[in-house]
Amino acid sequence: MRSALTAAAVLLAAIPYAHGQTYTSCNPLDKTDCPTDPALGTTLTTDFTKGADKFWTLADATKMSYTGDGANFVINTATDAPTISSSKYIFFGKVSVTTKAAPGTGIISSFILESDDLDEIDWEWLGSTDSSVESNFFGKGNTTSYNRAVYHNVADPIGTWHTYTVDWTSSYIKWYIDSNLVRTLNYGDALALEGKNFPQTPMRVKMGNWVGCADQAAMTDPSTQGTCEWAGGAANFDQAPFTMFVKSVTIQDYGCAQTYTYGDQSGSFESIKSSGGCGPSASSSSSAVSSSTSSSIASSSSSSASSSVSSSASSSASSSSSSSASSSASSSSSAASSASSTAAQSSSGSSAASTTGSAATTLATTASGAGAGAVATASGTSSPSSSATPLAASAANGMKPQHKFGVLDFAVMALGLGLGYLVM
């Protein structure tokens, strides 16, 4: 998607929404006064077949319609770029979309995760082909090369519903099509520049439909020629409308917070501060993700390369100080296991469904997930998020021996001692 940003800016320079899906209003690596990111801190599913939803914000000049096929992203002219964004961020998580891509040469359908400092994870569909989808990623807006895109075979992505998933942690990104793993990027891979180019800061979800090549003139313009070639050629608006359909989206935040804040200008996941807890009644905490969390997740990743695409990631850790951050994680350490178990108890009874606007949005409060649940303490070791603490304390208290004796108990004991003395 990044390859089209410059082209879009040239083609639509006079249009305020020319940025499409890729831009930032305040880059925390350049400024120190950027606002905090509101955290999702839970799992949310939006069913667009039931209409619009207030959780999603519309980009300038975006006009949406909703039918039995869900959200309709319609392009009629070269300046149309319907785009919507989630109102909250996730700090590692799993995101799935059920969609049909828009047809048409020169038309691009996009579903991306993007952070304020321009980390980015993409799914993109070219309207010029009905047999593949592109996965891609960018770190900190780095466009010095365009060798990260991978094309995956998929049957009829324009005419058939498919579900596309991104599972994102601090140690890997996995792309799935209809629950089948098609790509894995590890933090230390050369393509990710050994982590420097690995997306790792809080992201929100953006999706939309845009014009990659507006006309024949764009095909010969040096500034847009490359993008036009990528898009398959110039769009023919006599064949409009070109519509992308989104039936539903599920977003799971592996973090457990109310807000995410950049602690410095490094752009590292370890610098991100998570404040607040999961759910409306969670106790407040503020701490940064520790490096031991990354080690834990990396360990679990290497031990189980073929992870499931289920809504909760699972992992195992061999050290009590590197407990897994998954809400359903298991650990060989009894201390980590206890913390994970109590966190899961906290999660299990707090799911709720709410409807905003006219679409049905289901919220399910979760415990901390892979990548952001373990938090740094003063000593630098990892510990479970604060939402698990009350339950852990309660469980510990329940296991303590209770020694309570009344006056009658002491009298009986004294009488027994006296009788024993007389017998002797």
Secondary structure, 3 states (H helix, E strand, C coil): CHHHHHHHHHHCCCCCCCCCCCCCCCCCCCCCCCCCEEECCCEEEEEHHHCCCCCEEECCCCCCEEECCEEEEEECCCCCCCEEEECCEECCEEEEEEEECCCCCCEEEEEEEEECCCCEEEEEEECCCCCEEEEEEECCCCCCCCCCCEEEECCCCCCCCEEEEEEECCCEEEEEECCEEEEEEECCCHHHHHHCCCCCCCEEEEEEEEECCCCHHHHHCCCCHHHHHHHCCCCCHHHCCEEEEEEEEEEEECCCCCEEEECCCCCCHHHEEEECCCCCCCCCCEEECCHHHHHHHHHHHHHCCCCCCCCCCCCCCCCCCCCCCCCCCCCCCHHHHHHHHHHHHHHHCCEEEEEECCEEEEEECCCCCCCCCCEECCCCCEECCHHHHHHHHHHHHHHCCCCCCCHHHHHHHHHHHHHHHHHC
